[in-house]
Amino acid sequence: MLLLLVVIYLAFISLGLPDAILGAAWPTMGTSIQAPLEFAGVLSFLMSLGTVISSLLTAHLLNRFGIGKVVAFSVLLTASALLGFSLSHQIVALALLSIPLGIGAGAVDSALNNFVALNYRAKHMNYLHSFWGVGATAGPLIMANYLMLDNGWRQGYETIALLQFGLVFILFISLPLWKSALSKNTSNEAESPIFISNKQALKKTGVSLQLALFFCYCALELGTGLWAASYLTIERGIQAQDAAFWTAMFYLGITLGRFLCGVIADKLNEESMIRFGILSILVGALALILPLPALVSQLGLALIGLGCAPIFPNTLHLTPKRFGKAASQAVIGLSIATAYVGITIVPPLMGTLFTHLSFAYFPVLLLLLGLGMLFTSEKLKGINQSAEMTKALGET
């Protein structure tokens, strides 16, 4: 399954590539197409809407078409949407293309996270999400390079779309690897049922807390990626290309942090890594709030990225352990859907708030979301510890 793991890593690079480029490109892109500043939040809303829909339907799609085809066609959908972005001259076209971009991302995210949670160790889940960070870091860096050119954001989107199409080719020729892995798993395990409904999953103790955690986390992550460059430009007086660079550093913090989590995963359990990550986010948010030099704010942004690193992958990897293998695909689908509900609601509200009040509220909202993650994570940990203790007493 090593070769398949490499393919999965490549698929997560493709998932990360488009995630951060809108925020990095928007200060220039919005001016080019004469769109208001807050319209970036509308595009984010539509992408998230597509992701929520596909995440909730992933279990059914996998049962009907198989994971290999679902992933390959989903990446093809995102590649086509990105190419459409590069050719668009009106905000209506961008809005329409945002929906299939989100649909493709949601299916890849939900399907691959559950597959890795069920079949690989925690370190592989962290490495998986670090490869998402490779894509998310590369995207703004590619875009920042093209932003120095006239109308260069179009070439940035075109380049990223072509990279996606290359990954689509790899995914299609690797379809036999998925069939081989699934047949091997079927012969090794005799579990039933292989899938429960979303409604059944919602009844499990602790699922609502996990959904709240993902709501806060993805609202913070995408809100930071989408608005950090604008915050640094407007509140700190930093040039657009430098602000795009520090947005990339935010994603680089996520990437390096997840590689580090993969290295230490065999020595430090998932729950401890999650706690350290949330505390780092809180410190980074305070660095943005306090009236400190601009460099401290920029480094605080990178620290927030570093803190984000362990939360998403390790919470997902704990899902089969916490809720059972039969429920894991439904719970992960619900988690990702709820995460993108947070993305759908919070970043557009941020745009409206910052436009009508002040971008000074940006780090305050990050701090509040971080505190929400800390509360839900610790509460979820307590519930699971009680369940494990009850189970152990029952066995004795």
C-alpha positions as CSV (number, residue, x, y, z in Angstrom):
1,M,0.0,0.0,0.0
2,L,3.1,2.3,-0.1
3,L,2.6,3.3,-3.7
4,L,-1.1,4.0,-3.0
5,L,0.0,6.2,-0.1
6,V,2.2,8.3,-2.4
7,V,-0.8,8.8,-4.8
8,I,-2.9,9.8,-1.8
9,Y,-0.3,12.4,-0.8
10,L,-0.3,13.8,-4.3
11,A,-4.1,14.0,-4.2
12,F,-3.8,16.1,-1.0
13,I,-1.3,18.4,-2.7
14,S,-4.0,19.0,-5.3
15,L,-6.5,19.7,-2.6
16,G,-4.3,22.3,-1.0
17,L,-3.2,24.1,-4.2
18,P,-6.4,26.2,-4.7
19,D,-7.3,26.7,-1.0
20,A,-5.1,29.7,-0.3
21,I,-4.8,31.5,-3.6
22,L,-8.0,33.5,-3.4
23,G,-7.0,35.4,-0.3
24,A,-3.5,36.0,-1.6
25,A,-4.7,37.2,-5.0
26,W,-7.8,39.2,-4.0
27,P,-6.3,42.6,-3.2
28,T,-5.1,42.7,-6.9
29,M,-7.7,40.4,-8.4
30,G,-10.7,42.3,-6.9
31,T,-9.4,45.6,-8.3
32,S,-8.8,44.0,-11.7
33,I,-12.4,42.9,-12.1
34,Q,-13.8,45.9,-10.2
35,A,-15.3,43.8,-7.4
36,P,-15.9,45.1,-3.9
37,L,-13.6,43.9,-1.2
38,E,-16.2,41.8,0.6
39,F,-17.0,39.8,-2.6
40,A,-14.1,37.5,-1.7
41,G,-16.4,36.4,1.1
42,V,-19.2,35.6,-1.4
43,L,-16.8,33.4,-3.4
44,S,-15.7,31.7,-0.2
45,F,-19.3,31.1,0.7
46,L,-20.1,29.4,-2.6
47,M,-17.0,27.2,-2.5
48,S,-17.9,26.2,1.0
49,L,-21.5,25.4,0.0
50,G,-20.3,23.1,-2.7
51,T,-18.0,21.4,-0.2
52,V,-20.8,20.9,2.4
53,I,-23.0,19.2,-0.3
54,S,-20.3,16.8,-1.5
55,S,-19.1,16.0,2.0
56,L,-22.6,14.9,3.1
57,L,-23.0,12.8,-0.1
58,T,-19.5,11.2,0.0
59,A,-20.5,8.0,1.7
60,H,-23.2,7.3,-0.9
61,L,-20.8,8.2,-3.8
62,L,-18.1,5.9,-2.5
63,N,-20.6,3.0,-2.2
64,R,-21.7,3.5,-5.8
65,F,-18.5,4.4,-7.7
66,G,-15.6,3.5,-5.4
67,I,-13.0,5.8,-3.9
68,G,-10.6,5.8,-6.8
69,K,-13.1,7.2,-9.3
70,V,-14.6,9.6,-6.8
71,V,-11.2,11.1,-6.1
72,A,-10.0,11.3,-9.7
73,F,-13.2,12.9,-11.0
74,S,-13.3,15.3,-8.1
75,V,-9.8,16.6,-8.8
76,L,-10.8,16.9,-12.5
77,L,-13.7,19.1,-11.5
78,T,-11.5,21.4,-9.4
79,A,-8.9,21.7,-12.2
80,S,-11.6,22.7,-14.7
81,A,-13.0,25.3,-12.3
82,L,-9.5,26.8,-11.7
83,L,-8.9,27.1,-15.5
84,G,-12.3,28.8,-15.7
85,F,-11.2,31.3,-13.0
86,S,-8.2,32.3,-15.1
87,L,-10.5,33.1,-18.1
88,S,-13.2,34.9,-16.2
89,H,-13.8,38.7,-16.6
90,Q,-17.0,39.0,-14.6
91,I,-17.8,38.3,-11.0
92,V,-20.9,36.2,-12.0
93,A,-18.6,33.7,-13.8
94,L,-16.3,33.5,-10.7
95,A,-19.4,32.9,-8.5
96,L,-20.7,30.1,-10.7
97,L,-17.2,28.4,-10.9
98,S,-16.8,28.5,-7.2
99,I,-19.5,25.9,-6.6
100,P,-17.9,23.0,-8.6
101,L,-14.5,24.0,-7.1
102,G,-16.0,23.4,-3.7
103,I,-17.8,20.2,-4.7
104,G,-14.6,18.6,-5.9
105,A,-12.7,19.6,-2.8
106,G,-15.3,18.2,-0.4
107,A,-15.4,14.8,-1.9
108,V,-11.6,14.4,-2.0
109,D,-11.3,15.7,1.6
110,S,-13.9,13.4,3.1
111,A,-13.1,10.2,1.2
112,L,-9.3,10.3,1.7
113,N,-9.4,11.3,5.3
114,N,-11.6,8.3,6.2
115,F,-9.5,5.9,4.1
116,V,-6.3,7.0,5.9
117,A,-7.9,7.0,9.3
118,L,-9.1,3.4,8.8
119,N,-5.9,2.0,7.1
120,Y,-2.9,4.0,8.3
121,R,-1.2,5.1,11.5
122,A,-1.5,8.6,13.0
123,K,1.8,9.7,11.6
124,H,0.6,9.0,8.1
125,M,-2.5,11.2,8.7
126,N,-0.3,14.1,9.8
127,Y,2.0,13.6,6.8
128,L,-1.1,13.5,4.6
129,H,-2.2,16.9,5.8
130,S,1.3,18.3,5.6
131,F,1.1,17.5,1.9
132,W,-2.1,19.5,1.8
133,G,0.1,22.3,3.3
134,V,2.6,21.8,0.5
135,G,-0.1,22.6,-2.0
136,A,-1.6,25.4,0.2
137,T,1.9,27.0,0.6
138,A,2.8,26.6,-3.1
139,G,-0.4,28.2,-4.3
140,P,0.2,31.7,-2.7
141,L,3.9,31.5,-3.6
142,I,3.0,30.8,-7.2
143,M,0.4,33.6,-7.2
144,A,2.8,36.1,-5.5
145,N,5.3,35.5,-8.3
146,Y,2.7,36.3,-10.9
147,L,1.2,39.3,-9.1
148,M,4.3,41.3,-10.0
149,L,3.1,41.1,-13.6
150,D,0.3,43.1,-15.2
151,N,-3.0,41.1,-14.7
152,G,-0.8,38.3,-13.4
153,W,-3.4,36.7,-11.2
154,R,-4.8,35.1,-14.4
155,Q,-1.5,33.4,-15.1
156,G,-1.3,32.3,-11.5
157,Y,-4.7,30.5,-11.7
158,E,-3.8,29.0,-15.1
159,T,-0.5,27.6,-13.8
160,I,-2.2,26.0,-10.8
161,A,-4.9,24.6,-13.0
162,L,-2.3,22.9,-15.2
163,L,-0.6,21.4,-12.2
164,Q,-4.0,20.0,-11.2
165,F,-4.6,18.5,-14.6
166,G,-1.2,16.7,-14.2
167,L,-2.3,15.2,-10.9
168,V,-5.6,14.1,-12.6
169,F,-3.6,12.1,-15.1
170,I,-1.7,10.4,-12.2
171,L,-5.0,9.6,-10.4
172,F,-6.6,8.0,-13.4
173,I,-3.7,5.7,-14.2
174,S,-3.5,4.7,-10.5
175,L,-7.2,3.4,-10.3
176,P,-6.1,-0.3,-10.1
177,L,-4.2,0.4,-6.9
178,W,-7.4,1.4,-5.1
179,K,-9.1,-1.9,-6.2
180,S,-6.2,-3.9,-5.0
181,A,-6.1,-2.1,-1.6
182,L,-9.9,-2.4,-1.1
183,S,-9.9,-6.1,-2.0
184,K,-7.1,-6.8,0.5
185,N,-8.9,-4.9,3.3
186,T,-12.1,-6.8,2.5
187,S,-10.3,-10.2,2.8
188,N,-8.6,-9.2,6.1
189,E,-11.7,-7.8,7.9
190,A,-15.2,-9.1,8.4
191,E,-16.8,-6.0,9.8
192,S,-20.5,-5.0,9.4
193,P,-22.0,-2.7,8.7
194,I,-19.5,-0.9,6.5
195,F,-21.5,2.3,6.6
196,I,-24.1,4.0,8.7
197,S,-26.2,7.0,7.8
198,N,-25.5,10.6,8.8
199,K,-28.7,10.6,11.0
200,Q,-27.4,7.5,13.0
201,A,-24.0,9.0,13.4
202,L,-25.4,12.2,14.9
203,K,-26.9,10.2,17.7
204,K,-23.5,9.1,19.0
205,T,-22.2,10.7,22.2
206,G,-19.6,13.4,21.5
207,V,-20.3,13.8,17.8
208,S,-21.8,17.2,18.3
209,L,-18.7,18.4,20.1
210,Q,-16.5,17.2,17.3
211,L,-18.7,19.1,14.8
212,A,-18.4,22.3,16.9
213,L,-14.6,21.9,17.0
214,F,-14.4,21.6,13.2
215,F,-16.7,24.6,12.8
216,C,-14.4,26.8,14.8
217,Y,-11.2,25.3,13.3
218,C,-12.1,25.7,9.6
219,A,-13.6,29.2,10.2
220,L,-10.3,30.2,11.8
221,E,-8.1,28.6,9.2
222,L,-9.9,29.9,6.1
223,G,-10.7,33.2,7.7
224,T,-7.0,33.7,8.3
225,G,-6.0,32.6,4.8
226,L,-8.6,34.8,3.2
227,W,-8.2,38.0,5.2
228,A,-4.7,38.0,6.6
229,A,-3.2,39.7,3.6
230,S,-5.9,42.4,3.6
231,Y,-5.3,42.9,7.4
232,L,-1.6,43.3,7.0
233,T,-2.1,45.6,4.1
234,I,-4.7,47.8,5.6
235,E,-3.8,47.8,9.3
236,R,-0.1,47.3,9.2
237,G,0.7,49.2,5.9
238,I,2.5,46.2,4.3
239,Q,2.9,46.0,0.5
240,A,0.5,43.5,-1.3
241,Q,3.2,41.2,-2.4
242,D,4.7,41.1,1.1
243,A,1.3,40.4,2.6
244,A,0.8,37.5,0.1
245,F,4.2,36.2,1.2
246,W,3.2,36.1,4.9
247,T,-0.1,34.4,4.0
248,A,2.1,31.8,2.4
249,M,4.1,31.6,5.6
250,F,0.9,31.0,7.5
251,Y,0.3,27.9,5.3
252,L,4.0,27.0,5.6
253,G,3.6,26.9,9.4
254,I,0.7,24.4,8.9
255,T,2.9,22.4,6.5
256,L,6.0,22.2,8.7
257,G,3.9,21.6,11.8
258,R,2.2,18.6,10.3
259,F,5.6,17.1,9.2
260,L,6.7,17.6,12.7
261,C,3.6,16.0,14.1
262,G,4.2,13.0,11.8
263,V,7.7,12.6,13.2
264,I,6.6,12.7,16.9
265,A,3.2,10.9,16.4
266,D,4.6,7.6,17.8
267,K,5.9,9.4,21.0
268,L,3.1,11.9,21.7
269,N,-0.6,11.0,21.5
270,E,-3.1,12.8,19.2
271,E,-4.9,14.6,22.0
272,S,-1.8,16.2,23.4
273,M,-0.8,17.4,20.0
274,I,-4.2,19.0,19.5
275,R,-4.0,20.8,22.9
276,F,-0.5,22.2,22.1
277,G,-1.7,23.4,18.7
278,I,-4.7,25.3,20.1
279,L,-2.5,27.0,22.7
280,S,-0.1,28.1,19.9
281,I,-3.0,29.6,18.0
282,L,-4.0,31.6,21.1
283,V,-0.5,33.0,21.5
284,G,-0.3,33.9,17.8
285,A,-3.6,35.7,18.0
286,L,-2.4,37.7,21.0
287,A,0.7,38.6,19.0
288,L,-1.6,40.1,16.3
289,I,-3.8,42.0,18.9
290,L,-1.1,43.6,20.9
291,P,0.5,46.9,19.6
292,L,3.8,45.3,18.7
293,P,6.1,45.8,15.7
294,A,4.9,44.6,12.3
295,L,7.4,41.7,12.3
296,V,5.9,40.3,15.5
297,S,2.5,40.3,13.9
298,Q,3.9,38.5,10.9
299,L,5.6,35.9,13.1
300,G,2.3,35.6,15.0
301,L,0.6,34.7,11.8
302,A,3.1,32.0,11.2
303,L,2.6,30.7,14.8
304,I,-1.1,30.5,14.2
305,G,-0.3,28.3,11.1
306,L,2.0,26.1,13.2
307,G,-0.8,25.8,15.8
308,C,-3.3,24.8,13.2
309,A,-1.1,21.9,12.1
310,P,-2.2,19.1,14.5
311,I,-5.9,19.9,15.0
312,F,-7.5,18.7,11.8
313,P,-5.6,15.5,11.0
314,N,-5.4,14.2,14.6
315,T,-9.1,14.8,15.3
316,L,-9.9,12.9,12.1
317,H,-7.6,10.1,12.9
318,L,-9.2,9.7,16.4
319,T,-12.7,9.4,14.7
320,P,-12.7,5.5,14.1
321,K,-11.4,5.0,17.7
322,R,-13.9,7.4,19.3
323,F,-17.0,6.5,17.3
324,G,-16.3,3.1,15.7
325,K,-15.1,2.1,12.2
326,A,-18.6,1.6,10.9
327,A,-19.5,5.2,11.8
328,S,-16.3,6.8,10.8
329,Q,-17.1,7.8,7.2
330,A,-20.4,9.3,8.2
331,V,-18.8,11.2,11.2
332,I,-15.9,12.4,9.0
333,G,-18.4,13.5,6.3
334,L,-20.4,15.4,8.9
335,S,-17.3,16.9,10.4
336,I,-16.0,18.2,7.1
337,A,-19.5,19.5,6.2
338,T,-19.8,21.3,9.5
339,A,-16.3,22.7,9.1
340,Y,-17.3,24.2,5.8
341,V,-20.5,25.5,7.3
342,G,-18.1,27.5,9.5
343,I,-16.2,28.5,6.5
344,T,-19.4,29.5,4.7
345,I,-20.7,31.6,7.5
346,V,-17.7,33.2,9.3
347,P,-15.4,34.5,6.5
348,P,-18.2,36.4,4.7
349,L,-19.3,37.9,8.0
350,M,-15.6,38.8,8.7
351,G,-15.6,40.7,5.3
352,T,-18.8,42.6,6.1
353,L,-17.6,43.4,9.7
354,F,-14.1,44.6,8.6
355,T,-15.5,46.6,5.7
356,H,-18.0,48.5,7.8
357,L,-16.1,48.7,11.1
358,S,-12.4,47.9,11.1
359,F,-9.8,45.2,10.2
360,A,-8.5,45.7,13.8
361,Y,-11.2,43.1,14.8
362,F,-9.6,40.4,12.7
363,P,-7.2,39.0,15.4
364,V,-9.9,39.3,18.1
365,L,-12.1,37.0,16.1
366,L,-9.2,34.5,15.7
367,L,-8.8,34.5,19.5
368,L,-12.5,33.8,20.1
369,L,-12.4,30.9,17.6
370,G,-9.3,29.5,19.3
371,L,-11.0,29.6,22.7
372,G,-14.0,27.8,21.2
373,M,-11.7,25.0,20.0
374,L,-10.0,24.7,23.4
375,F,-13.4,24.3,25.1
376,T,-14.8,21.7,22.7
377,S,-11.6,19.7,22.5
378,E,-11.1,19.4,26.2
379,K,-14.8,18.5,26.7
380,L,-14.6,15.9,24.0
381,K,-11.5,14.5,25.5
382,G,-13.3,14.2,28.9
383,I,-16.3,12.4,27.4
384,N,-14.0,9.9,25.6
385,Q,-12.0,9.2,28.7
386,S,-15.2,8.5,30.7
387,A,-16.4,6.1,28.0
388,E,-13.1,4.3,27.9
389,M,-13.1,3.9,31.7
390,T,-16.7,2.6,31.6
391,K,-15.7,0.1,28.9
392,A,-12.6,-1.1,30.9
393,L,-14.7,-1.6,34.1
394,G,-17.2,-3.6,32.1
395,E,-14.6,-5.9,30.7
396,T,-13.2,-6.6,34.2
